[in-house]
Amino acid sequence: MSTIDPHHEEHADGIVEDREKAPPVYFTVLFYGLIIWGVAFMAFYLLSGWSSGVEFQEKMAAHKGESPAQQLAAATAPATPIEPATAPATAPVVTAESDMSGQALFKKNCAGCHGAEGKGAFGPDLSADYKYGKTNMAVQESITSGRPGNMPAFKQKLSDDEIETLTEFILSL
């Protein structure tokens, strides 16, 4: 049933539109207010230079205890490519760093994931029980071959002596 009045229209499903009556004032204010707030919010975050990547770097640096100068150097340093796990085995390079203590080796290779004290961060807590066993052989296997998930293999990066030193240090935690 159609009406002659151009401001009222009845649809096939029986709903009648009243195009003469305006929406409530509060609806109009909320609608346009939301648009203005959205534009202002986007402009603030797009134009202020905020970045979640920078925020992440700041939090990681604070977690590692780095100074602002070290943070800047780390943020501007070019990324180094990661060698694939299927690379052919090569003899470890013996350098002055090969004579590092267990604590220095841990700080250099493990603290990023397991925390500076080995209490866990991204990786598990090393002062508690281990998933694959807390024996000398199991820990060395974890270091050399890695573990499924997120534990990388260090066979290509560390010499046998360094792995032994690091294993002793980890078991002492």
N, C-alpha and C positions, 0 to 999 in steps of 0.2 A: 504494500500500500504506500504509494508515494504521496507526499504532500506538495502543495503548491508553494509553500513558504520556502524561499531559497536558503534560509538560515537553519532549517531543520531538514535532515536527510535520514531516511530509514533504510538500513541495509537489509540484505536478504536474510540475515540471521536474526532480525528483529531489534537490533541495537539502533537507537535513535541518537544522532549527533545533534548537539545544540551549539552551533557555531557562533551564536550571539553572545553567549555567556563566556567571559574571560576566566582564565585560571585564577586561583586565589593568589593574592599579593605575595604571601610568604613563599609560595612555590616559585614565582618569578624571581624573587630576591635570592632564594637558595640556588636556583638554576644559574643565574648570571654570576652570583658570588662564587660558585664552584668553578666556573669557567675562568674567572679572574684569578682565583687561588691557584688553579692548575697551571696557568701560564706563568704566574710569578714563581711557583715552585720549580718548574722546569727551567726557567731562566736563571734562577739562583744556582742550581746545580750544573747547568751547562756552561754558564759564564763565570762561575767562581773558581774554576780550575780543580774542583774536587774530583778525586778519582779513588775508586775502591782499591785499585792496584797500589797507589801511593799509601793509602791507609794500611793495607796489608803489610807492605814493606816496613812501615813505621812500627807496627806491632811486632813483627818478627825481629826487628833490630832491638826493640826493647826487651823481648824475650831472651835474645842472645846476649844482651848487655853491651851492645855496640854504641860507640859515640856518634853524634850527628855527622862528623866528618867521615867516619867509616860507612855510615848509612848512605851518604851522598856518593862515595866511591863505589859502593856496591850497586847503587841504582843506575849509575852511568856506565858501569863496566859492560863490555859486550858479552853476550851470552856465549858460553863455550858449548860446542856440540857434545852430546853424550855418545860414547862409543857403544855400538850394538853388542848385546850379550853373546852373539855368535862370532865375535872376532876371534881370529886364530890365537892360540896361546903363545905368549912371548915371555922371555925371561924378564923378571922384574929388574928395573933399573936401580942400581945401588947409588944413592946420593947421600949427602950429608944429613938429609932428613930421615934416612933409614935408621939412625941411631936415636930416634925419638923415644921418650918414655911412654908407658902405657897411657898415662893421663893425657899427654900431648896428642897421641894417636887418636884417642877417644874423642878429644875436643875437635880435632880436625875432620874426622871421618864419621863419627857417630852422634855427636851432640846435637846436630841439626834435627835429627828425628827423635832421639831418645832423651833429649834434654841435657843440660850442662852437668847435672848431678846423676844422670842415668835414671831419673825417677819417672821418665815417660813424658812424651809430648805428642808428636805425630806417631811415633813408634811406641812400643810397649815399655813398661817399667822394667828395668834390668836389675833392680834390687829385690824383686819378688821371684816367684817360681817362673820358669820358662816353659813355653808351650812344647818345645822340642827337646827339653831336658837341660839340666844345669851341670852337665859334665864337660870336661875339657874337650873331648872329641865332638860333642854336640854343638858347643859354642863355636869351635873352629869350623865345623861344617856350615854353620849359619853364616859365618863371616866369609868364608871362601866361595861357597856356592849360592848364597842368598837363600831366601825363603819365599814361597808363593805369596803373592799380595804386593807388599811394598818394600821388602828387604832386598836390596841389590847385592850382587856378588862383588867381592873385593879382591878376588884372586889376581886380577890383572893390575890392580892398583897397589897392593901391599906385598912385600916379600914374606917368605915363610917366617923369618925372625920377627918381623913386625906383627904378623898374625898371632904368633905365640905370645908376644909381649902384650898385645891388645886383649887376647883371651884371658891371660892372667889378671889383667886389670879389671876386666868385666866381671870375672868370677869373684873378685875381691869387693865388689860393690855391695 
